Amino acid sequence: MFKIQRTVFLIIFLASMLLAASTQAADNSCRIVGSTQDDVWVIIYDADADGNRGPIIWKGKIEAGKEIPITSTDGHIRYNRASGPNQPYDGDESRACFGNNILQVD
């Protein structure tokens, strides 16, 4: 009986370790934080591991000091920013997006 309990415990323990590892490996999330002083308009694109720009993930205004959650496909994003709604976008920055890291957009 004790041997069966030990075997069941070992199986459950190993399964939980594998589940935890796969969950962390797939965490391609980050938080985009705006400037502390001014609002900023941002277009965020998904990107592949080589940094090639993909589809738009998010587009809009980030209010001063606020943040938005982003989830990327491969752990990479590109973004352009503007200082106003009618201003031209610039930047085309490439950044890593994983582990819920914080990315400052000024």
C-alpha positions in Angstrom: 0.0 0.0 0.0 2.8 2.4 0.9 4.6 1.7 -2.4 1.4 2.6 -4.3 1.0 5.8 -2.4 4.6 6.8 -3.1 4.3 6.0 -6.8 1.1 8.0 -7.1 2.7 10.9 -5.3 5.7 10.8 -7.6 3.5 10.8 -10.7 1.5 13.7 -9.5 4.7 15.6 -8.5 6.3 15.1 -11.9 3.2 16.0 -13.7 2.9 19.3 -11.8 6.5 20.1 -12.5 6.0 19.6 -16.2 2.9 21.7 -16.2 4.6 24.5 -14.3 7.6 24.5 -16.7 5.3 24.6 -19.8 3.3 27.4 -18.3 6.4 29.6 -17.7 7.8 28.8 -21.1 4.7 30.0 -22.9 4.4 33.3 -20.9 4.9 35.8 -23.7 3.3 38.6 -21.8 4.5 42.1 -20.9 3.2 45.4 -19.7 3.7 48.6 -21.7 4.0 51.6 -19.4 3.5 55.2 -20.7 5.5 58.3 -19.8 5.0 59.6 -16.3 4.4 63.1 -17.6 2.4 62.9 -20.9 0.0 60.6 -22.7 1.5 58.6 -25.6 -0.1 57.0 -28.6 1.3 53.6 -29.5 0.9 51.0 -32.2 2.2 47.6 -31.0 2.9 44.8 -33.5 3.6 41.2 -32.9 7.0 40.1 -34.1 8.8 36.9 -34.7 12.1 35.8 -33.1 14.0 37.6 -35.9 12.2 40.9 -35.1 10.1 40.8 -38.3 6.9 42.9 -37.7 3.6 41.0 -37.8 0.0 42.0 -37.2 -1.1 44.8 -34.9 -1.7 43.6 -31.3 -2.8 46.9 -29.8 -3.3 50.5 -30.9 -4.3 53.4 -28.8 -3.5 56.0 -26.2 -1.6 55.1 -23.0 -2.4 57.7 -20.4 0.5 59.2 -18.4 1.7 56.7 -15.8 -0.7 54.0 -16.9 0.1 50.5 -18.3 -1.5 48.1 -20.7 -1.0 44.3 -20.7 0.2 42.7 -24.0 0.6 39.1 -25.0 2.8 38.3 -28.0 3.0 35.1 -30.0 6.8 34.5 -29.8 7.9 36.8 -27.0 8.8 39.7 -29.3 7.1 42.9 -30.2 7.7 46.1 -32.2 6.1 49.4 -31.5 5.8 52.9 -32.9 4.8 55.9 -30.8 3.5 59.4 -31.2 3.2 62.4 -28.8 -0.4 63.2 -30.0 -3.3 61.7 -31.8 -2.6 63.8 -35.0 1.2 63.5 -34.7 3.3 61.2 -36.9 4.4 57.9 -35.4 8.1 57.2 -35.1 10.4 54.7 -33.4 9.8 51.2 -34.7 11.4 49.8 -31.6 12.0 46.0 -31.2 11.6 44.6 -27.6 11.3 41.3 -25.8 7.9 40.6 -24.3 7.9 37.7 -21.9 7.6 36.9 -18.2 5.3 39.9 -17.7 8.2 42.3 -18.0 7.7 46.0 -18.0 8.5 48.1 -21.1 8.7 51.9 -20.8 7.4 53.9 -23.8 8.4 57.6 -23.6 
